[in-house]
């Protein structure tokens, strides 16, 4: 598939497998029909490289984090802008919708994990560096199926477990 103006940094299939989202270093997300490779939409907004893309677990909504410290959300069906999340102070390196689809989390090179309300764009909680959490870039994350526990990995060689329900760092491994 051709269409990005720079390196492709990330990609993800929609939950039904019908659409592939690709994120480029030029700051665009492109959506492609998985069956035939046809270009569907070009999603614009971020002003710098796309760091990650992911899909809502229950519908055609795509999210992307960028080097310009922002997170964007679009309709995968129409390509329409839905929301932008602002609050990180460095590149947003990873993110995911919670498995229940009611929230999302993002990790950043600023060492924070933020939990967001996807409808309002409001940050509902920030986990940040102290002796119990990461002291440097969060490089990856994943959500447990109950939507309460998030695991994060970082460039500080640590893995942290946070509980979104009680807003506490449960463990640092």
ABEGO torsion letter per residue (X at the ends): XBGBABBBABBBBBAAGABBBBBBAAGBBBBBBAAAGBBABBBBGBABBBABBBBBAABBBBBBBBAAGBBBBBBAAAGBBABBBBGBABBBABBBBBAAGABBBBBBAAGBBBBBBAAAGBBABBBBBBAABBABBBABBBBBAAGABBBBBBAAGBBBBBBAAAGBBABBX
